[in-house]
Amino acid sequence: MMIDITNLLFLTVIGLYLVLLGMILSYIYYDAELRGQNGWLITGMVFLSGTLIGTVLWLAFRPKLKPQAIPIRS
């Protein structure tokens, strides 16, 4: 069974989509955890609501970061 150019192109597009999906969802998870939210819950909601729409909604309505003190050596 030989892989022709159409199948190779299709598999490449699917692979790139999966890599991009993983990168977006991992960013959402770590961003939610950094902001004090449940990362798995937010990531699941983004995934189930449609990745593009869910990502835009998360970026628009995510909570603000709390300022953290920077230690200064004397």
N, C-alpha and C positions, 0 to 999 in steps of 0.2 A: 504494500500500500504506500503510494507516494503522496507526499504533501505538496500540493500545487500552491501557486502564489496567492490564490484567493483564500484558502484555508490558513495559510501562514499569516496573511494580513488580518484575518478575522481573529485568530488566536493572539496576535500582537495587540490588537485593539482591546480585546477582553483583558489581557494581562495588564496593560497600562491602566485600564479603568479600575481594576482591582487594587493595583498599587496606589493609585490616586485616592481611591475610597479609603484604604487603610491609613494613608497619611492624614486625610481630613478628619477621620474619626478619632485617630490618636491625638491629634491637636485639640479636638473638642474635649476629649477625656481629660487631658492634662490641664487645659485651660479651666475647665469646670472644677477640678480638684484644687487648683491654685486659688480659685475664687471662693472656696469653701462650700461648694455644691457637691452632690453625689455624682461622680464622674460617669459611673455605669448607667445611671438613670438618664442623665442628660444625653449621653451618647446613644442610648437606645431610642430616646424620643427623636433625636435628630435623624437616626437611621430610618425609623419607621415613618416619619413624616415626609420622607423624600430628602435625600441628602442635601441637595442644593437649597431647597426652601428652608429646611431645618437649620442648616448652617447660617443662612442669612438671618433667620429669626434669632438664633443664639447670639450672633454677633451684635444684633441690634438691641437685645433685651438682657444681656448678661449683666450680673451685678458688678459694681465698681470694685477695683482692687483696694484693699486697705493699705495705707502707707505703712511701711516697716522701717523701724529705726536702723540706721547704719552705724555699726560700732566704730568708734574712733580711738585709735591708739594714742596714748600720750607719752 
